[in-house]
Amino acid sequence: MAVASVSPKILLLGGGYTLNRVAERLQPGSFVITSRNEEQRAKWEALGWYSFKVELDDQESIKPLFDRYPDIEIVVDSVPPFRSGGDDISKAVAGVRNVAKVVTSTKVKRIIYLSTTGVFGTRDGSWVDEATTPAPWNPQSAARLESEKIYNQVASESSGAITATSLRLPAIYGDDRGVAISLRAGTYSLVGDGSQCGSMLHWLMSWSIFAQTD
């Protein structure tokens, strides 16, 4: 499928589950989506999508993206913090810092960061909204909050040229996602010591899928 001869204005940074769903709703040619997986990129390009390989831990690999697509005005960042740094927050957010350094010299006007409700930490059942003070309970959530701050700083230092929005998303479920999948992969994390109570509806749904595919 041929891509329309237009210059994309939207950058979908990190072509995971969520941004794949977003891309499906956008006009081919209006966006560019990134991945390190060449097989995935080939599938996107067969659909008529612009794609680009970016290594966020290398600032020099980000610049060519904006050189090739100089009219990008909106960046949607869904890339999770790096886990290679362990509990070192500064290493976990290195990718976000690299993106932040590059966008200041581009046409980017808006940054949308896909964060997590995990930045609020564990709660006692009390109401949580945008005004609730964040209290991350693990290094990954703390890194998400730090990433929000980095993009907010870019916006505040741009004198109004750039706006930054953080969307704190809850758990996302789909055909290949959920508690059963993470249990099978050995990646599910209990909150605290595992003794805290909570809604188990998502567990039941996930175990149903798990039982059918086992």
VOBA-1610 file (N, C-alpha, C; in pm, whole numbers, padded with zeros to 5 digits, always signed):
BEGIN
Met+00085-00119+00000Met+00000+00000+00000Met+00089+00124+00000Ala+00067+00214-00092Ala+00149+00335-00102Ala+00109+00437+00001Val+00206+00505+00057Val+00182+00611+00154Val+00159+00742+00080Ala+00059+00816+00124Ala+00031+00946+00062Ala+00153+01036+00075Ser+00173+01120-00024Ser+00290+01208-00025Ser+00264+01330+00061Val+00271+01309+00194Val+00253+01417+00289Val+00361+01405+00395Ser+00381+01510+00469Ser+00479+01507+00576Ser+00406+01487+00709Pro+00432+01376+00779Pro+00360+01349+00904Pro+00385+01455+01010Lys+00280+01483+01085Lys+00290+01581+01193Lys+00282+01517+01331Ile+00259+01385+01335Ile+00244+01314+01462Ile+00351+01206+01473Leu+00419+01202+01586Leu+00517+01098+01614Leu+00462+01009+01725Leu+00445+00880+01693Leu+00404+00781+01792Leu+00531+00709+01836Leu+00581+00748+01950Leu+00711+00701+01997Leu+00693+00573+02078Gly+00731+00461+02018Gly+00714+00332+02083Gly+00588+00265+02033Gly+00602+00173+01940Gly+00484+00112+01877Gly+00434-00009+01951Gly+00402+00006+02078Gly+00346-00104+02157Gly+00196-00118+02137Tyr+00134-00188+02230Tyr-00010-00219+02219Tyr-00095-00092+02204Thr-00074+00005+02290Thr-00159+00124+02290Thr-00143+00207+02163Leu-00020+00236+02124Leu+00000+00322+02008Leu-00032+00250+01877Asn-00030+00117+01876Asn-00080+00044+01761Asn-00229+00072+01742Arg-00302+00072+01853Arg-00446+00099+01847Arg-00471+00243+01802Val-00387+00335+01849Val-00399+00475+01807Val-00372+00487+01658Ala-00265+00423+01611Ala-00226+00431+01470Ala-00336+00381+01378Glu-00408+00278+01421Glu-00515+00222+01340Glu-00627+00322+01315Arg-00634+00424+01398Arg-00741+00524+01386Arg-00695+00652+01318Leu-00570+00657+01281Leu-00514+00774+01214Leu-00500+00749+01064Gln-00495+00856+00989Gln-00478+00847+00844Gln-00333+00811+00812Pro-00311+00702+00736Pro-00172+00670+00696Pro-00107+00789+00627Gly+00014+00818+00665Gly+00084+00934+00611Gly+00080+01053+00704Ser-00012+01050+00802Ser-00023+01162+00896Ser+00065+01143+01018Phe+00125+01024+01032Phe+00205+00995+01151Phe+00322+00905+01114Val+00419+00901+01205Val+00529+00805+01195Val+00536+00733+01329Ile+00553+00602+01325Ile+00554+00520+01446Ile+00689+00450+01457Thr+00742+00436+01577Thr+00877+00384+01594Thr+00881+00246+01660Ser+00983+00172+01626Ser+01009+00043+01688Ser+01154+00004+01658Arg+01211-00080+01744Arg+01343-00136+01717Arg+01332-00268+01642Asn+01209-00320+01630Asn+01185-00449+01567Asn+01163-00433+01417Glu+01257-00482+01337Glu+01249-00465+01192Glu+01130-00540+01133Glu+01096-00655+01188Glu+00982-00732+01138Glu+00852-00655+01160Gln+00840-00594+01277Gln+00720-00514+01306Gln+00713-00394+01214Arg+00825-00330+01190Arg+00827-00213+01102Arg+00786-00251+00960Ala+00829-00368+00915Ala+00792-00413+00781Ala+00640-00431+00769Lys+00578-00482+00875Lys+00432-00500+00875Lys+00362-00364+00868Trp+00415-00267+00942Trp+00354-00134+00940Trp+00367-00071+00802Glu+00483-00083+00744Glu+00505-00020+00615Glu+00418-00085+00506Ala+00386-00214+00524Ala+00296-00281+00431Ala+00154-00224+00442Leu+00123-00165+00557Leu-00007-00102+00579Leu-00008+00043+00529Gly+00109+00091+00486Gly+00118+00229+00441Gly+00156+00326+00550Trp+00209+00274+00661Trp+00248+00360+00772Trp+00396+00396+00759Tyr+00428+00522+00792Tyr+00569+00559+00805Tyr+00620+00498+00935Ser+00742+00446+00932Ser+00802+00392+01055Ser+00950+00426+01058Phe+01005+00421+01178Phe+01145+00459+01196Phe+01202+00383+01314Lys+01328+00344+01303Lys+01395+00275+01413Lys+01469+00377+01498Val+01440+00376+01629Val+01503+00470+01721Val+01551+00397+01845Glu+01670+00428+01889Glu+01724+00377+02015Glu+01728+00496+02111Leu+01634+00502+02203Leu+01624+00619+02289Leu+01741+00638+02384Asp+01819+00531+02405Asp+01936+00548+02491Asp+02051+00616+02417Asp+02030+00640+02287Asp+02131+00707+02204Asp+02069+00833+02143Gln+02105+00948+02198Gln+02047+01074+02150Gln+02073+01096+02001Glu+02186+01046+01952Glu+02221+01065+01812Glu+02132+00986+01717Ser+02061+00885+01769Ser+01970+00809+01683Ser+01832+00875+01676Ile+01807+00973+01763Ile+01679+01043+01764Ile+01678+01158+01663Lys+01790+01226+01651Lys+01798+01341+01561Lys+01764+01309+01416Pro+01812+01196+01361Pro+01778+01163+01221Pro+01628+01149+01197Leu+01555+01108+01299Leu+01409+01096+01286Leu+01347+01231+01253Phe+01388+01334+01326Phe+01333+01468+01303Phe+01392+01533+01178Asp+01510+01488+01138Asp+01567+01537+01012Asp+01485+01484+00895Arg+01444+01358+00905Arg+01367+01296+00797Arg+01223+01345+00796Tyr+01166+01368+00915Tyr+01028+01415+00927Tyr+01027+01547+01003Pro+01066+01655+00938Pro+01086+01784+01005Pro+00958+01857+01046Asp+00842+01809+01001Asp+00717+01879+01031Asp+00641+01821+01149Ile+00704+01731+01222Ile+00637+01672+01339Ile+00607+01780+01442Glu+00480+01787+01482Glu+00437+01887+01580Glu+00388+01824+01710Ile+00348+01697+01704Ile+00295+01628+01822Ile+00375+01501+01848Val+00422+01485+01968Val+00493+01364+02008Val+00411+01293+02114Val+00379+01165+02088Val+00311+01081+02187Val+00411+00975+02231Asp+00457+00984+02354Asp+00563+00896+02405Asp+00501+00788+02493Ser+00513+00662+02448Ser+00461+00549+02525Ser+00572+00456+02572Val+00697+00496+02551Val+00810+00408+02584Val+00826+00399+02736Pro+00827+00278+02792Pro+00844+00265+02938Pro+00986+00300+02981Pro+01003+00334+03107Pro+01138+00363+03158Pro+01229+00243+03137Phe+01359+00269+03118Phe+01456+00160+03103Phe+01465+00081+03233Arg+01469-00051+03221Arg+01483-00137+03339Arg+01628-00177+03365Ser+01714-00149+03269Ser+01853-00192+03281Ser+01927-00122+03396Gly+01876-00007+03438Gly+01941+00066+03545Gly+01899+00024+03683Gly+01813-00080+03691Gly+01766-00125+03822Gly+01682-00018+03890Asp+01721+00016+04012Asp+01648+00117+04090Asp+01701+00259+04067Asp+01797+00275+03978Asp+01855+00406+03950Asp+01761+00485+03859Ile+01686+00580+03916Ile+01587+00656+03841Ile+01650+00735+03728Ser+01768+00790+03752Ser+01833+00872+03649Ser+01863+00791+03524Lys+01899+00664+03541Lys+01925+00577+03426Lys+01794+00535+03360Ala+01692+00514+03440Ala+01563+00469+03387Ala+01499+00573+03295Val+01524+00702+03322Val+01460+00808+03242Val+01555+00867+03139Ala+01667+00800+03113Ala+01765+00853+03018Ala+01704+00873+02880Gly+01615+00784+02837Gly+01551+00798+02707Gly+01466+00922+02697Val+01390+00950+02800Val+01306+01069+02803Val+01392+01195+02799Arg+01501+01194+02872Arg+01592+01310+02870Arg+01647+01333+02730Asn+01680+01226+02661Asn+01734+01239+02526Asn+01630+01297+02430Val+01507+01250+02442Val+01399+01304+02357Val+01379+01452+02390Ala+01377+01484+02518Ala+01353+01623+02561Ala+01459+01718+02505Lys+01583+01672+02500Lys+01692+01757+02449Lys+01677+01784+02299Val+01623+01684+02226Val+01612+01697+02081Val+01492+01783+02041Val+01378+01763+02106Val+01254+01830+02059Val+01260+01982+02073Thr+01344+02031+02158Thr+01351+02177+02177Thr+01402+02250+02053Ser+01465+02177+01963Ser+01515+02240+01841Ser+01438+02194+01718Thr+01312+02151+01740Thr+01227+02105+01630Thr+01099+02187+01626Lys+01003+02145+01543Lys+00874+02213+01532Lys+00770+02159+01629Val+00812+02072+01719Val+00719+02010+01814Val+00650+02116+01899Lys+00515+02106+01903Lys+00435+02200+01982Lys+00367+02133+02102Arg+00354+02002+02093Arg+00283+01934+02201Arg+00345+01797+02228Ile+00361+01766+02357Ile+00412+01636+02399Ile+00306+01570+02486Ile+00270+01447+02450Ile+00175+01369+02529Ile+00249+01248+02581Tyr+00260+01237+02712Tyr+00333+01127+02771Tyr+00236+01028+02835Leu+00248+00901+02796Leu+00161+00797+02852Leu+00224+00744+02981Ser+00177+00798+03091Ser+00228+00762+03223Ser+00140+00652+03282Thr+00132+00642+03412Thr+00057+00535+03478Thr-00007+00584+03607Thr-00121+00522+03644Thr-00183+00553+03772Thr-00094+00506+03886Gly+00009+00427+03852Gly+00102+00382+03955Gly+00175+00495+04023Val+00178+00615+03961Val+00247+00728+04025Val+00177+00771+04154Phe+00048+00731+04169Phe-00026+00767+04291Phe+00008+00675+04407Gly+00069+00560+04378Gly+00105+00467+04483Gly-00015+00389+04534Thr+00007+00310+04639Thr-00102+00233+04699Thr-00189+00326+04782Arg-00319+00298+04781Arg-00414+00384+04853Arg-00505+00298+04942Asp-00576+00364+05034Asp-00662+00292+05127Asp-00807+00288+05081Gly-00829+00309+04953Gly-00966+00312+04901Gly-01020+00453+04888Ser-00942+00554+04927Ser-00987+00692+04916Ser-00986+00737+04770Trp-01059+00844+04742Trp-01074+00894+04606Trp-00940+00948+04554Val-00910+00916+04429Val-00788+00963+04365Val-00825+01036+04238Asp-00773+01158+04222Asp-00794+01231+04097Asp-00666+01304+04061Glu-00676+01393+03960Glu-00555+01461+03911Glu-00487+01544+04018Ala-00562+01587+04120Ala-00505+01672+04224Ala-00439+01592+04337Thr-00454+01460+04335Thr-00396+01376+04439Thr-00243+01380+04432Thr-00179+01394+04544Thr-00032+01400+04548Thr+00027+01264+04512Pro+00113+01258+04411Pro+00175+01130+04373Pro+00261+01074+04486Ala+00263+00941+04495Ala+00347+00871+04593Ala+00382+00735+04536Pro+00469+00731+04434Pro+00502+00605+04367Pro+00547+00498+04466Trp+00504+00373+04439Trp+00538+00265+04532Trp+00652+00176+04483Asn+00695+00194+04357Asn+00808+00114+04308Asn+00894+00198+04213Pro+01013+00154+04180Pro+01105+00232+04096Pro+01047+00266+03959Gln+00971+00175+03899Gln+00915+00201+03767Gln+00816+00317+03772Ser+00731+00317+03873Ser+00634+00427+03889Ser+00704+00558+03920Ala+00810+00550+04000Ala+00887+00670+04032Ala+00952+00726+03906Ala+00997+00636+03817Ala+01059+00680+03692Ala+00955+00742+03600Arg+00833+00690+03602Arg+00725+00750+03523Arg+00699+00894+03570Leu+00694+00912+03700Leu+00669+01046+03755Leu+00783+01140+03718Glu+00905+01092+03724Glu+01020+01174+03687Glu+01015+01210+03539Ser+00968+01117+03455Ser+00953+01144+03312Ser+00852+01255+03288Glu+00742+01252+03363Glu+00642+01359+03354Glu+00708+01494+03384Lys+00788+01496+03489Lys+00852+01621+03530Lys+00947+01673+03423Ile+01018+01582+03357Ile+01113+01623+03253Ile+01038+01691+03138Tyr+00929+01631+03093Tyr+00852+01692+02984Tyr+00784+01821+03028Asn+00739+01825+03151Asn+00679+01949+03203Asn+00781+02062+03206Gln+00904+02026+03237Gln+01011+02127+03240Gln+01039+02179+03099Val+01037+02089+03000Val+01055+02131+02861Val+00948+02234+02824Ala+00825+02206+02864Ala+00715+02297+02833Ala+00731+02431+02904Ser+00768+02427+03032Ser+00780+02551+03109Ser+00894+02640+03059Glu+00998+02577+03004Glu+01112+02652+02955Glu+01095+02698+02810Ser+00984+02658+02747Ser+00964+02692+02606Ser+00888+02823+02587Ser+00851+02889+02697Ser+00777+03015+02691Ser+00646+03002+02612Gly+00581+02888+02632Gly+00451+02868+02568Gly+00455+02804+02431Ala+00575+02780+02378Ala+00586+02721+02245Ala+00550+02572+02245Ile+00570+02506+02360Ile+00542+02363+02373Ile+00452+02341+02495Thr+00351+02255+02478Thr+00269+02213+02591Thr+00296+02066+02618Ala+00283+02027+02743Ala+00308+01888+02782Ala+00188+01836+02862Thr+00142+01716+02827Thr+00031+01652+02896Thr+00070+01510+02932Ser+00044+01472+03057Ser+00070+01335+03100Ser-00063+01264+03123Leu-00082+01151+03056Leu-00203+01071+03072Leu-00168+00952+03162Arg-00223+00951+03283Arg-00191+00845+03378Arg-00288+00729+03359Leu-00243+00631+03282Leu-00329+00521+03241Leu-00331+00409+03344Pro-00447+00342+03359Pro-00455+00223+03444Pro-00405+00102+03367Ala-00420-00016+03423Ala-00378-00138+03353Ala-00455-00152+03222Ile-00386-00201+03119Ile-00446-00216+02988Ile-00457-00365+02956Tyr-00578-00407+02918Tyr-00603-00547+02889Tyr-00635-00566+02742Gly-00598-00682+02688Gly-00626-00715+02550Gly-00604-00863+02527Asp-00609-00906+02402Asp-00595-01048+02371Asp-00464-01106+02420Asp-00359-01025+02419Asp-00228-01076+02459Asp-00174-01004+02582Arg-00264-00951+02664Arg-00223-00876+02781Arg-00310-00914+02900Gly-00262-00887+03023Gly-00344-00912+03140Gly-00268-00992+03245Val-00335-01014+03358Val-00271-01081+03471Val-00227-01223+03435Ala-00314-01298+03364Ala-00279-01436+03330Ala-00153-01442+03245Ile-00141-01347+03152Ile-00024-01345+03065Ile+00103-01316+03146Ser+00095-01217+03235Ser+00214-01182+03314Ser+00248-01291+03415Leu+00145-01362+03466Leu+00172-01474+03556Leu+00247-01584+03482Arg+00201-01613+03363Arg+00266-01716+03283Arg+00411-01678+03251Ala+00433-01548+03224Ala+00568-01501+03189Ala+00656-01480+03312Gly+00595-01484+03432Gly+00671-01463+03553Gly+00706-01319+03579Thr+00626-01227+03523Thr+00657-01084+03538Thr+00557-01011+03626Tyr+00456-01079+03679Tyr+00355-01011+03761Tyr+00416-00968+03893Ser+00384-00845+03936Ser+00438-00790+04061Ser+00327-00768+04161Leu+00342-00822+04281Leu+00247-00798+04389Leu+00275-00663+04452Val+00168-00598+04499Val+00182-00471+04568Val+00224-00498+04711Gly+00334-00436+04754Gly+00382-00454+04890Gly+00417-00600+04917Asp+00366-00655+05030Asp+00396-00795+05064Asp+00289-00890+05014Gly+00193-00838+04937Gly+00090-00923+04879Gly-00031-00944+04966Ser-00035-00881+05082Ser-00146-00902+05175Ser-00260-00801+05157Gln-00238-00702+05070Gln-00339-00597+05052Gln-00458-00648+04970Cys-00579-00608+05009Cys-00701-00649+04940Cys-00732-00555+04824Gly-00801-00606+04724Gly-00840-00523+04611Gly-00941-00598+04526Ser-00993-00533+04423Ser-01089-00595+04332Ser-01022-00706+04252Met-01088-00820+04246Met-01032-00934+04175Met-01104-00963+04044Leu-01189-00869+03997Leu-01261-00891+03873Leu-01165-00915+03757His-01059-00834+03750His-00964-00851+03641His-00890-00984+03652Trp-00874-01034+03775Trp-00811-01165+03793Trp-00899-01274+03731Leu-01030-01267+03760Leu-01123-01367+03709Leu-01125-01369+03557Met-01127-01249+03498Met-01128-01239+03352Met-01000-01296+03294Ser-00887-01263+03356Ser-00759-01310+03306Ser-00743-01460+03322Trp-00789-01511+03437Trp-00777-01656+03458Trp-00867-01732+03361Ser-00979-01671+03322Ser-01066-01734+03223Ser-00992-01749+03091Ile-00923-01644+03050Ile-00843-01649+02927Ile-00732-01751+02942Phe-00667-01750+03061Phe-00556-01841+03088Phe-00601-01986+03075Ala-00720-02018+03130Ala-00771-02154+03129Ala-00801-02201+02986Gln-00848-02108+02904Gln-00884-02143+02767Gln-00763-02165+02678Thr-00651-02103+02715Thr-00532-02110+02628Thr-00423-02201+02684Asp-00445-02258+02802Asp-00343-02339+02865Asp-00323-02472+02788
//
